[in-house]
C-alpha cells in the first residue's frame, strides 16, 4: 500500500480546536491550583471530572459570554376612576 499525503486537505485538528484545547488545559491548571486544598475528600476521578467541567465552563464564558436580553418594559398600572393628571 502506498501512502500519499494530501497537503491541500484540511487537517483533523484545526487551529481553533488546538487553541480551544490549549485554553481549556490552561484554565484547568489554574483552577486545580486554586481549589486543590479544598477538595481533599474527593477521589482523583471525582476531582478530574470537577476540573474538566469547571475548565470547560470557564472557557465557554471567556469565549462566548452570556448575552442578557434587555428586561421587558415596565407595565404601567391601569388608571383608576377619578385619577387625573
C-alpha positions, 0 to 999 in steps of 0.5 A, a space after each residue: 500500500 502506498 501512502 500519499 499525503 494530501 497537503 491541500 486537505 484540511 487537517 483533523 485538528 484545526 487551529 481553533 480546536 488546538 487553541 480551544 484545547 490549549 485554553 481549556 488545559 490552561 484554565 484547568 491548571 489554574 483552577 486545580 491550583 486554586 481549589 486543590 486544598 479544598 477538595 481533599 475528600 474527593 477521589 482523583 476521578 471525582 476531582 478530574 471530572 470537577 476540573 474538566 467541567 469547571 475548565 470547560 465552563 470557564 472557557 465557554 464564558 471567556 469565549 462566548 459570554 452570556 448575552 442578557 436580553 434587555 428586561 421587558 418594559 415596565 407595565 404601567 398600572 391601569 388608571 383608576 376612576 377619578 385619577 387625573 393628571 
